[in-house]
Amino acid sequence: MGIGKRARQAAIVGLIVLAAAAFAAEEASPAGPDIFAQAIAGWAKQERIQRGFAVVRRDGQALGKWVLGKTDPDAPVHLASLSKAITAACVATLIRDGKLDFETPVAAALVRFIARYGKPRDQLLAGVTVAQLLTHRAGFATSDDDDPASGRNLDRYLKTHTSRAPPLPSLVAATLQAKLVHPPGARFAYGNATYLLLGAIIEEASGTPYLAYCSDAVLKPLGITADFEPAWQVSSSMGGWRMRGEDYLKFLGLLAADDERLGGRVKAWMLDPAAKSVPSDPTVWYGLGTYLRKAQRGVDIWHWGSWDYTPERGEKGTVATSFAAYAARLADGTAWFVRAEPRVEEGRPRQALVDRLLNAHRSATTAE
């Protein structure tokens, strides 16, 4: 995904991405952390990463932390599109509790919102299901092709509203007025519009503001305290969360194949690749806000997020920002979280680290 003046969130079908350069290792006692540190530092030097940190955990215990520049690895950071998994987990609790269903259409899931703010412009959008929203198969344009939640609609919105407040109904209403570019269910097209609508659906189904519901239903039971990124609350359910890296890895445990806290039906749906495939890799599918691939002991799950924004003249309080964040959890319980500034480009720069970290993981596992 290219970088423009607008906010950009990106996903990539790669397995592990971490960012570090000349990092000072903490708690790096056995050979495993040293192997990871070498892989991280080599890649970050090559890509000229300026600031960031990486956290590696295994079976819920910290294996190592690496820090570059004036960065606190224990401070909460903006998650960008890593927020989508939190939104999906909130939807999952509503399905588990019988307040929503995977096959609920937008017209029913947002019946009160639509009655107040208007019907979808495209009649096909009214029939898009919760499952299709979760898996980016609603038919919207992608983030590169003017996603209706973070493209020109967001540009127009930010001329009269601040990025420092959660989105008003007008942004959701504008998204509902978008013309679909693909038939619902026909293909995977990653973007932000689906998850903005899911945030509104969570509010309607729960009768509670999105932030409060997700905090109470998903994060607090895990012992996690989190909030929106103050400068980018407008990103909300599509990319607005702020959280400690280690806490995010704790949250990802909720999506592990053998974890039943979201309910057996929800987990079975997540683990079934049917109607969830992505075009770039036939072995990968998109479930509850993450990419998945089958592994010997379950599934590997991962997601990449990035945010790059340069405000236009006249925008009310928006903040220039550029960073990348990545998190992954392997089937064997090993997990990674990274924060890197500025934004790391897709393609070769990210894939280079994918390869380095996979090799490091194999070496560490073989040495045990």
C-alpha positions as CSV (number, residue, x, y, z in Angstrom):
1,M,0.0,0.0,0.0
2,G,1.4,3.4,-1.0
3,I,1.7,6.3,1.4
4,G,-0.4,9.3,0.8
5,K,-1.5,12.4,2.7
6,R,-4.4,10.4,4.1
7,A,-4.2,7.9,7.0
8,R,-3.1,4.5,5.8
9,Q,-3.6,1.2,7.6
10,A,-2.1,-1.8,6.0
11,A,-2.2,-5.6,6.3
12,I,0.2,-8.1,4.8
13,V,0.1,-11.8,4.5
14,G,3.5,-12.5,6.0
15,L,4.2,-14.6,9.1
16,I,6.3,-12.7,11.5
17,V,7.5,-9.1,11.5
18,L,9.5,-7.4,14.2
19,A,11.5,-4.2,14.1
20,A,14.7,-3.4,15.9
21,A,18.1,-1.9,15.3
22,A,21.1,-1.9,17.5
23,F,18.7,-2.9,20.2
24,A,19.8,-3.4,23.8
25,A,18.5,-6.8,24.9
26,E,16.7,-7.1,28.2
27,E,16.3,-10.5,29.9
28,A,18.2,-12.1,27.1
29,S,19.7,-15.0,28.9
30,P,19.4,-18.3,26.9
31,A,20.6,-18.7,23.3
32,G,17.0,-18.2,21.9
33,P,16.7,-14.5,22.7
34,D,20.2,-13.9,21.3
35,I,19.2,-15.5,18.0
36,F,16.1,-13.3,17.8
37,A,18.2,-10.2,18.8
38,Q,20.7,-10.9,16.0
39,A,17.8,-11.3,13.4
40,I,16.1,-8.2,14.6
41,A,19.2,-6.0,14.7
42,G,20.4,-7.1,11.3
43,W,17.1,-6.3,9.6
44,A,16.6,-3.0,11.3
45,K,20.1,-1.8,10.4
46,Q,19.4,-2.7,6.8
47,E,16.1,-0.8,6.8
48,R,17.3,2.1,8.8
49,I,14.6,1.9,11.5
50,Q,14.9,5.0,13.7
51,R,12.9,4.2,16.8
52,G,10.9,1.2,18.1
53,F,10.8,-1.9,20.3
54,A,10.1,-5.6,20.0
55,V,8.7,-8.0,22.6
56,V,9.0,-11.8,22.4
57,R,7.0,-14.1,24.6
58,R,6.6,-17.8,24.9
59,D,3.8,-19.6,26.8
60,G,2.8,-16.3,28.5
61,Q,6.4,-15.5,29.7
62,A,8.6,-12.7,28.4
63,L,11.5,-14.1,26.5
64,G,13.1,-10.8,25.5
65,K,12.7,-7.1,24.8
66,W,14.6,-5.0,22.4
67,V,14.6,-1.2,22.3
68,L,15.8,1.4,19.8
69,G,16.0,5.1,20.6
70,K,14.0,6.9,23.2
71,T,11.2,4.4,23.3
72,D,9.6,2.8,26.4
73,P,8.7,-0.9,25.5
74,D,6.3,-1.0,28.5
75,A,4.3,2.1,27.5
76,P,1.0,1.7,25.6
77,V,1.2,2.4,21.9
78,H,-1.2,3.0,19.0
79,L,-2.1,-0.3,17.4
80,A,-3.5,0.9,14.1
81,S,-5.1,-2.1,12.3
82,L,-4.1,-4.5,15.1
83,S,-7.2,-3.0,16.6
84,K,-9.4,-5.0,14.2
85,A,-8.8,-8.2,16.2
86,I,-10.2,-6.4,19.3
87,T,-13.3,-5.4,17.4
88,A,-13.7,-8.9,16.1
89,A,-13.4,-10.4,19.6
90,C,-16.1,-8.0,20.8
91,V,-18.4,-9.1,17.9
92,A,-17.6,-12.7,18.9
93,T,-18.8,-12.2,22.5
94,L,-22.1,-10.8,21.1
95,I,-22.5,-13.9,18.9
96,R,-21.5,-16.2,21.8
97,D,-24.2,-14.5,24.0
98,G,-26.9,-14.7,21.4
99,K,-27.2,-11.0,20.7
100,L,-25.9,-11.2,17.2
101,D,-25.2,-13.9,14.5
102,F,-22.6,-14.3,11.8
103,E,-25.4,-14.2,9.2
104,T,-27.1,-11.1,10.6
105,P,-27.4,-8.6,7.7
106,V,-26.4,-4.9,8.0
107,A,-30.1,-3.9,7.6
108,A,-31.0,-5.8,10.8
109,A,-27.7,-5.2,12.7
110,L,-28.1,-1.4,12.2
111,V,-31.8,-1.1,12.1
112,R,-32.0,1.7,14.6
113,F,-29.1,3.6,13.1
114,I,-30.5,3.3,9.6
115,A,-33.9,4.5,10.7
116,R,-32.3,7.6,12.1
117,Y,-29.5,8.4,9.6
118,G,-30.7,6.8,6.3
119,K,-30.6,3.6,4.3
120,P,-27.5,2.3,2.6
121,R,-27.2,3.8,-0.9
122,D,-26.4,0.4,-2.4
123,Q,-29.2,-2.1,-1.8
124,L,-26.6,-4.9,-1.8
125,L,-24.9,-3.4,1.3
126,A,-28.1,-3.8,3.3
127,G,-27.7,-7.6,2.9
128,V,-24.0,-7.8,3.7
129,T,-23.6,-10.1,6.7
130,V,-21.6,-9.8,9.9
131,A,-19.4,-12.6,8.7
132,Q,-18.7,-10.8,5.4
133,L,-17.7,-7.6,7.4
134,L,-15.4,-9.6,9.6
135,T,-13.6,-11.2,6.7
136,H,-13.4,-8.1,4.4
137,R,-15.8,-9.6,1.9
138,A,-18.5,-6.9,2.0
139,G,-17.6,-5.5,-1.5
140,F,-16.1,-2.2,-0.5
141,A,-13.1,-0.6,-2.2
142,T,-9.8,-1.3,-0.5
143,S,-7.7,1.1,1.4
144,D,-5.6,1.8,-1.7
145,D,-8.8,2.3,-3.8
146,D,-10.5,5.0,-1.7
147,D,-11.9,3.0,1.2
148,P,-15.1,4.8,2.2
149,A,-14.0,4.9,5.9
150,S,-10.5,6.2,5.5
151,G,-10.3,7.7,2.1
152,R,-12.0,10.9,0.8
153,N,-14.9,10.5,3.4
154,L,-12.3,10.8,6.2
155,D,-10.6,13.7,4.4
156,R,-13.9,15.6,4.3
157,Y,-14.8,14.6,7.8
158,L,-11.5,15.9,9.3
159,K,-12.0,19.3,7.7
160,T,-14.8,20.0,10.2
161,H,-14.1,17.4,13.0
162,T,-11.1,16.5,15.1
163,S,-9.2,13.2,15.0
164,R,-9.0,13.5,18.8
165,A,-12.6,12.4,19.3
166,P,-14.4,9.1,18.4
167,P,-16.2,9.2,15.1
168,L,-19.6,10.8,15.0
169,P,-22.5,9.0,13.3
170,S,-21.9,11.1,10.2
171,L,-18.8,9.2,9.3
172,V,-20.6,5.9,9.6
173,A,-23.6,7.3,7.7
174,A,-21.2,8.4,4.9
175,T,-19.7,4.9,4.8
176,L,-23.2,3.5,4.3
177,Q,-23.6,5.8,1.3
178,A,-20.7,4.1,-0.5
179,K,-21.3,2.2,-3.7
180,L,-19.9,-1.3,-3.5
181,V,-17.3,-2.2,-6.1
182,H,-17.6,-6.0,-5.8
183,P,-20.6,-8.3,-5.1
184,P,-20.8,-9.1,-1.4
185,G,-19.0,-12.3,-0.6
186,A,-17.3,-12.5,-4.0
187,R,-13.7,-11.6,-3.0
188,F,-11.4,-10.5,-0.2
189,A,-10.7,-6.8,-0.3
190,Y,-8.9,-5.5,2.8
191,G,-10.0,-2.1,4.1
192,N,-11.3,-0.1,7.1
193,A,-15.0,0.4,6.2
194,T,-16.1,-3.1,7.3
195,Y,-14.6,-2.6,10.8
196,L,-16.0,0.9,11.2
197,L,-19.5,-0.6,10.6
198,L,-18.7,-3.4,13.0
199,G,-18.0,-0.8,15.7
200,A,-21.5,0.7,15.1
201,I,-23.0,-2.8,15.1
202,I,-21.4,-3.5,18.5
203,E,-22.9,-0.4,19.9
204,E,-26.4,-1.2,18.6
205,A,-26.3,-4.8,19.7
206,S,-24.9,-4.1,23.2
207,G,-26.6,-0.8,23.9
208,T,-23.2,0.4,25.1
209,P,-20.5,2.7,23.6
210,Y,-18.0,0.7,21.7
211,L,-15.0,1.5,23.9
212,A,-16.8,0.7,27.1
213,Y,-18.3,-2.5,25.8
214,C,-15.0,-3.9,24.4
215,S,-13.2,-3.0,27.6
216,D,-15.7,-4.7,29.8
217,A,-16.5,-7.7,27.6
218,V,-13.0,-8.6,26.3
219,L,-10.1,-6.8,27.9
220,K,-10.9,-6.5,31.6
221,P,-11.5,-10.3,31.9
222,L,-8.0,-10.7,30.6
223,G,-6.6,-8.3,33.1
224,I,-5.9,-5.7,30.4
225,T,-6.4,-1.9,30.6
226,A,-6.5,-0.1,27.3
227,D,-7.9,3.0,25.7
228,F,-8.0,4.8,22.4
229,E,-5.0,6.6,21.1
230,P,-5.7,10.2,22.2
231,A,-4.7,11.8,18.9
232,W,-6.6,9.3,16.7
233,Q,-9.7,8.3,18.5
234,V,-11.5,8.8,15.2
235,S,-10.0,5.5,14.1
236,S,-12.0,3.7,16.8
237,S,-13.0,0.2,15.8
238,M,-11.0,0.2,12.6
239,G,-7.7,1.2,14.1
240,G,-7.9,3.4,17.2
241,W,-6.8,1.3,20.1
242,R,-3.7,2.0,22.3
243,M,-2.2,-0.8,24.4
244,R,1.0,-2.2,25.8
245,G,2.8,-4.6,23.4
246,E,2.9,-7.4,26.0
247,D,-0.8,-6.9,26.8
248,Y,-1.6,-7.2,23.1
249,L,0.2,-10.6,23.0
250,K,-1.8,-11.6,26.1
251,F,-5.0,-10.7,24.2
252,L,-4.0,-12.7,21.2
253,G,-4.1,-15.8,23.4
254,L,-7.8,-15.4,23.3
255,L,-7.7,-16.3,19.6
256,A,-5.6,-19.5,20.0
257,A,-7.1,-22.6,18.5
258,D,-7.6,-24.3,21.9
259,D,-9.0,-21.3,23.8
260,E,-12.8,-21.6,24.3
261,R,-13.5,-18.3,26.0
262,L,-15.2,-16.9,22.9
263,G,-17.4,-20.0,22.6
264,G,-17.0,-23.2,20.6
265,R,-19.2,-22.1,17.7
266,V,-17.2,-18.8,17.3
267,K,-13.9,-20.6,17.4
268,A,-15.0,-23.3,15.0
269,W,-16.1,-20.5,12.6
270,M,-12.7,-18.8,12.9
271,L,-10.8,-22.0,12.3
272,D,-12.7,-22.9,9.2
273,P,-11.1,-21.4,6.1
274,A,-14.3,-21.7,4.0
275,A,-15.3,-18.3,2.4
276,K,-12.4,-16.6,4.1
277,S,-9.5,-17.1,1.7
278,V,-7.1,-14.3,0.6
279,P,-5.9,-14.1,-2.9
280,S,-2.2,-13.8,-2.2
281,D,-1.8,-17.2,-0.5
282,P,-4.2,-20.2,-0.8
283,T,-3.1,-21.5,2.6
284,V,-4.1,-18.3,4.4
285,W,-7.5,-17.0,5.5
286,Y,-8.9,-14.0,7.4
287,G,-10.9,-14.7,10.5
288,L,-11.5,-12.7,13.6
289,G,-9.5,-9.6,12.7
290,T,-6.3,-11.7,11.9
291,Y,-4.8,-13.7,9.2
292,L,-4.5,-17.5,10.0
293,R,-2.6,-20.5,8.6
294,K,-2.8,-24.1,9.8
295,A,0.1,-25.4,11.7
296,Q,1.0,-28.7,13.4
297,R,-0.3,-27.7,16.8
298,G,-3.2,-25.5,15.7
299,V,-2.9,-22.2,13.8
300,D,-0.5,-19.3,13.4
301,I,-2.2,-15.9,13.6
302,W,-0.9,-12.5,12.7
303,H,-1.7,-9.0,11.6
304,W,0.2,-5.9,10.5
305,G,-0.9,-2.3,11.1
306,S,0.5,1.1,10.0
307,W,-0.6,4.7,10.1
308,D,0.8,7.4,8.0
309,Y,-0.8,10.8,7.9
310,T,0.1,14.4,7.0
311,P,-2.7,16.8,7.8
312,E,-4.0,19.2,5.2
313,R,-4.4,22.9,5.9
314,G,-7.6,23.6,7.8
315,E,-7.9,20.2,9.5
316,K,-9.0,20.6,13.1
317,G,-6.3,19.1,15.4
318,T,-5.2,16.2,13.4
319,V,-1.6,15.0,14.1
320,A,1.1,14.1,11.7
321,T,2.2,10.5,12.4
322,S,4.1,7.6,10.8
323,F,4.6,4.2,12.3
324,A,4.1,0.5,11.9
325,A,3.0,-2.2,14.3
326,Y,3.0,-5.9,14.0
327,A,1.9,-8.8,16.2
328,A,1.8,-12.6,15.7
329,R,1.2,-15.7,17.7
330,L,2.5,-19.1,16.6
331,A,0.7,-22.3,17.3
332,D,3.5,-23.3,19.7
333,G,2.7,-20.3,21.9
334,T,5.6,-18.1,20.8
335,A,4.4,-14.5,20.2
336,W,5.9,-11.3,18.9
337,F,5.0,-7.6,19.0
338,V,6.8,-4.8,17.2
339,R,6.6,-1.0,17.0
340,A,8.7,0.8,14.4
341,E,9.0,4.4,13.3
342,P,8.7,5.6,10.7
343,R,6.3,3.4,8.7
344,V,7.9,0.3,7.2
345,E,7.1,-0.3,3.5
346,E,5.3,-3.4,2.4
347,G,6.9,-5.9,0.1
348,R,10.6,-6.7,0.3
349,P,11.4,-4.7,3.5
350,R,8.8,-6.6,5.6
351,Q,9.4,-9.9,3.9
352,A,13.1,-9.7,4.7
353,L,12.3,-9.7,8.4
354,V,9.7,-12.4,8.0
355,D,12.4,-14.7,6.7
356,R,14.9,-13.6,9.3
357,L,12.6,-14.2,12.2
358,L,11.3,-17.5,10.9
359,N,14.8,-18.7,10.7
360,A,15.6,-17.5,14.2
361,H,12.5,-19.3,15.5
362,R,13.5,-22.5,13.8
363,S,17.0,-22.2,15.2
364,A,15.8,-21.5,18.7
365,T,13.3,-24.4,18.6
366,T,15.9,-26.8,17.3
367,A,18.4,-25.8,20.0
368,E,15.9,-26.7,22.8
